[in-house]
């Protein structure tokens, strides 16, 4: 009974704050792009939809934390919190619905990031800039003994992609150049890249005077880079990539196989899988400092401090996530260590929650 009662009011306050923040975010972005908004009503609706999905990164965690503060303040002022405790419900029992609901919504947000919705910002910007912003230029990556350069990369629908200006340098185990492939155009189909009308150049392993050192050939199709989708290429090659959880795991496997740095990819995964759970941890810590009676504390001051503290914690983790994805901070130190510290603080507060009366 208490779960349904508390959960109902928590969700009520959540939707009030969440819809307000979403509307504010969409209004600001609409004003930002007011001169570039498409004339088509369908494209405008799609832009607002994708922009709203992208806004979840900011609005969902903030809403979950702020509505918990709003819930406690409202229940204190109406003496409902005191009444629940007088009926024999402990602070942990009252807190439990908040933790369960916030954790489930956080899991739903993580699940959303396993899909193409993780690229909602790119889709929204593609509508505004008519796909010009989706073009990636000058990508360089390594695959086994091959170094691949792509002058332009055009992500297409259904996970396919097109590239222009592809150059592939093939090295032997001694790091000497033994081959070269070049094509003006390539397509990603059936989980591999297909170079169209590729020109190949093979260098003889033993160069001898009077013997032909180079062998040139033309191929209608040359298949390379199996498993390197456009998103995997961007995640590995870009300075500050965006990736879904599935694409990030695929990029991590390839990066480990090729022996290249996976710091940015691990930063993406930690930011998508672990950092969102700071929300229920913060809610439990806030609950510890909520008095049992409104006369035991200055509710205005308590709510102000809780809001500032929650926003500060969110800001710290958001900044650390961005630094880790950009490769400026080691992800285990920048993200896992602070989350571990916050979890220990959470355990102490949840353990002593029922022992604190005022």
N, C-alpha and C positions, 0 to 999 in steps of 0.2 A: 504494500500500500504506500509506504513512504517513498519507494522508488518511483512509482508512477506520479505521485503528487509533486515531489521535488523535480523529477525529470520534466514534467509538463511545464513548470514555471521556468526552468533553465532553458528549455528549447524556445519558450515564448520570448524570453529576453535575448536569446541568441539570434532569432530571426529578425527581431527589431534592429539590433546593432548590425547584423550581417547585411541585411537589405539596404540599410542606410549607408554603410561603407561601400557596398557594391555600386549603389547609385552615385555616390560621390566620386568614386574612381572612374566610372564610365563618363560622368559629366566632365571631369577634368580632361580625360583623354579625348573626348569629342571636341572640346574647345581647343585642345592642342593641335588636332588634325582638321580643324574646321575648314581650312582652305583646300585640303586634299581629299575630303570625304567624297566617295563615289556618288554619282547622280542616280544610279540604280538603287531602288528600294531594297531589292534582294541582297545586293552586296553590302548595303548599309546595315541590314539586319545581321548578316554574317559577320561583319566587322564587330558589331556590338556583342554578338554571341562569343566570338573568340576572345575579344578583349575582356569580357566578363569571366571567362574561364581562366585566362591569364591572371586576372586580379585575385583569384582564389589564393595565390601564393602569398599575398599580403593580407587580404581581408579575412580569410578563414581562421588562421591562428590568432590574430588580434581579436576577432569577434568571440572566439571560444574563451579567451582569457578575460576580456572585458565583461562579458555577460555573466561570468561567475562572480565578479565583483559586484555587478548590478544586482544579481540574485541575492547575495548575502546582505547588501545594504537594504534592499527592499524588505527582506524577511526580518531584519533587525528592527527596522522602523515600525513594521506592522506587528511585531512581537511574535510572528509565526515561528521564527527560529527558536525562541525561548519556549514556546508552547510545545514544539516537537521534542525538545530536550526534557521538558517536564513530563512528557508522556513516556519517557524512558529510552528514547533514541539517542545514541551517542553521536559525537561529531563525525566519527568515521562513517557511520551509517548514513548520515545526512550528506556527507561528501561523496559517498560511493556512486550515486547516480551521475554526478557531475563528471567523475573520472571515467565511468563507463561510456557515457555519451560522447565526451570529448575524444576518447580513445577510438571509438567506432568511427566518428567523423574524420579523425586523422587517418585511420586506416583506409577509409574511402578516398581521401585525397591522395594517399600514396598509390592506391589502385588506379586512380585516374592518371597518374604519372607513368603508368606502364603502357598507356595507350598513346595514340597520336595527339591527344589533347595536351601532352607535354610541350608540343610545338605551337600552342595556340597563339603565342606572341608573334611567331614567324608568319602564321597564317593571316593574322590581323594586319601586320605590316605589309604583307604581300598584296592585300586588297588595297591598302592606301597607296603604296608605291608601284602598283601594277606589276608585281613580281620582280622589280628591279633589285630590291633589297635581298632577295633570296639567292642571288648569284654569288658564289664564292670564287675568289680569284687566287691564283698562285699558291696552290696547295702542294706540299712536298711530303712524302711519306716513304716508309721502308717496308718491304715485304720479302722475307727471306734474304736472298742476295740481290734483290732488285730495289732500285730507287726510282720512284715514280713522281713525275711532276705533272700537274694538271693546271693549265692556264685559267680555265673557267669551268665551274661546276654548276649545273642547273638541276636542282631537285625537282622531280616531277611527281605526279600523283601515283598512288598505289605502291609506294616504296621504290619506284623506278627513278632513274636519273640519266642525264646526258652530260657529257663532258667535251670540252674543246681543247685542242692543243696539248695532247698527251705525249709525254716523252718518258721512255723507260730505259734506264741504264742497268745492265746486267753485269755483276761482278763475280769473280770466282772466289774460292776459299782464301786466296792470297790477296784479296781486295784489289785485283787488277781487272780493268774493264775488258770484257770478252764479247759483249753484245749490246746492241742498241735498237730500240723499236720506237717508231713514231707514227702517230695518226692524227688527222685533223679532227676526228670525231669518234666518240665511243658512247655506248649505251650500257646501262646496268639492267640486265635481264636474267631471270632464272638464277639469281644469287651470284652472278659473276659479271665482270665487265667484258664487253665485246668491242674490240677495236675494229673499225671499218676501214678497209683499204690501207692496211698497215704496211709501212715500209720497215724492213728489218735489215740490220747490218751485223754480220758476224765477223769477229776478229780472230784470226788464226792464233792458236795458243803458242806456236813457235814461229817467230818471225825470222825468215831467212831471205837473203838477197836473191832476187830472181824469181821468187815464188809469190803467188798472189796472197796478199795479207788480208784483204777484205772481200767478203762475199755478200752481195746485196740481193734481197728477194722481196717480193710483194705478196701480201696475203689479203684475200677478201675479208676474212674475219680472223682475229687473234684474240683468244680468250685468256684473261689474266684476273688476278685479284679476286679469287673466289671468297665470298662472304663479306667483302668490303662494300657495304651499301653506302649510299651518299651520306647518311647520318653517321655511320662509323668513320668515314673519311673525315668529316667535319670535326667529330669529337676528338680524333687523334691529332689532326693537323692544326686546328684553330687554337688561338691564344685563349679565348674564353668561350668554350663551346656550350651548346644547349643540347640535352639528350634526354630521351625517355629512359626509364629504368632498364627496359629490355635492351635498347640500343647501347646503353652504358655498359651492361654486362658483356654484350658482344664485343664492344670496343676494348674492354678490359682483357678478355681472353686473347684477342689479337695482339694487343700491346705486350702482354706477357710472353706470348709466343715469339714475337719479333724482337723482344729484348729492349723495347723502348720505354720511356718513363710513363707510368700510369698514375702519377700524382693527381692530375686534373680529373681523370676519370674516377678515381677513388673519392675525390672531393665531391663530384657530382652524386655518386651513390650515397655517401654519408649524408649529404644535404637533402636527398630525396627520401631516404629510408629511416634515418635515425633522428636528425635534427627536429622534424615535425613533432616528435614526442616530448619536446620541451613544454608543450601546452599542458598536458595533465600534471606534469611535475610542478609547474608554476601554480596551477590551481590548488594543489595540495598544500604548497608552501603558503599561499595567500590565506587558505582556510585556517591555518594555525594562528594567524594574527587577527582573526575576526573575533571580537568579544562575544560572550554569551548573552549579554544584555546591552542595549544601546547606551545605557547610562555609564557603562564601564569605560567608555572611550569616546573620543571626538570622531564621529563617523565621517565628517567631511575631510578631516586630516587623514584618517585611515584609508579612505577610498582614494584620496589624491596620491598618497605614498604608494599604495598598491598599483594604481594605474601607471605611475611613473616607473616603478620598479619592473612591472611586467613589460612595458614598452622598451625599457632599457635592455632587459634580457633578450627580448626578441631582436632588438637592433644589434646587439653583440653577436648573436648567432647568425643573423642574416649577413652581417659584415664578414664574419669568419668564413661563411659559406662562399661568398663572392671571392674572397682572397684565396681560398683553397682551390676553387674552380679556375681562377686565373693563374694558379701555380706559384703564388707569392707566399703561401703558407703550407707547411707540411700537413696534410689532412688529418693524420692521426693526432697531431699536437693541436692543430687549429680547431678541430671539431670533436673528436672522440674524447680528448682530455677534458675540455669544458663540460661536455655532456656527462662524463663520469663524475665530475665534481658536483654538478647539479643533481645527479641521481643520488649521491651520498647525502647531500643537503635535504633532498626529498625524503629519504629513508629516515633521517633523524626527526624531521618535522612530523611525518606520518606516525612514527612510533610514539612520540610524545603528545600527539594531538588530543587524545582523550584525557590526558593528565592536566591539561591547561583549562582552567575554568573561566578566567577573566580574559 
